Amino acid sequence: MQQHPNTALIDIGANLTHQSFSDDLDDVLERALQHGVGEILVTGTSVAASREALLLAEQYPGRLYSTAGVHPHEASEFSLADIDLLRQYAGHSACVALGEAGLDYHRNYSPRDAQLGAFEAQLELATELAMPVFIHERDAADDMLRLLTHFRPRLEHLVVHCFTGSERTLDAYLDLDLFIGITGWICDERRGTDLRTLVRKIPADRLMLETDAPYLMPRDYPLKSKMQSQRRNEPCTLAHIAKTVAHCRGESEDVLREQCRLNSLAFFGLSS
């Protein structure tokens, strides 16, 4: 069911350029709308993916927006020439943030020195362009905090997307006045138990919601159709995530929806 505009959800991170959406994106967007999800940010994870995200956002003006960045998994392929392309994509009105950029020491698909170099270059670009940054961090909190502490005075808006870290890390991020993105990880009875408690510590004006589709399908979501056969997450599950977050925080779902929408509008400079 569609929601009142004040409580329409904004999915701040969905990988809609993923090949699993190539055949039925219009249906995916319609399902999202029917479940009360309005605007969706299409995540850029490489130079090529950032271009695809921008092109997709331009096809659905006012509904889709994009980010431009190089994910730490792709950092080994990063070169300073890529900064010029990211700067170019970021110049379009449909591109509202830099990233997904950051550090991932859990997988280490790229060497750590390459990750650090690519991330620092993107933070420098964010300071140049005065743009928000969409941050990825996994098992790399110490290096992440060191870099963010250095850059924070020159950056206005940063969000740590898909937060799954410790209480100590959350406290450190909040001390830096960062925003925190919550995904369907919180719906996982195996891995999300700590997060269900920690989410109560996030100030209401620092919280945003996302699906990270097609990844991180909420484990307790009733699957059907293509989602059933592929376990493909979609933006429509954001309503379920919002309900879970509101329950964990002991808040009204409508109040949570409205606050998260206001946070996302302000953070990314979107029109209401």
Buried (B, 14 or more C-beta within 10 A) or exposed (E): EEBEEEBBBBBBBBBBBBEBBEEBBEEBBEBBBEBBBBBBBBBBBBBEBBBBBBBBBBEBEEBBBBBBBBBBBBBEBBEEEBBEBBBBBBEBEBBBBBBBBBBBBEEBBBEBEBBBBBBBBBBEBBBEBEBBBBBBBBBBBEBBBEBBEEBBEEBBBBBBBBBBBEEEBBEBBBEBEBBBBBBBBBBBEEEBEBBBEBBEEBEEEBBBBBBBBBBBBBBEBEBEEBBEEEEBBBBBBBBBBBBBBBBBBEBEBBEBBBBBBBBBBEBBEBEE
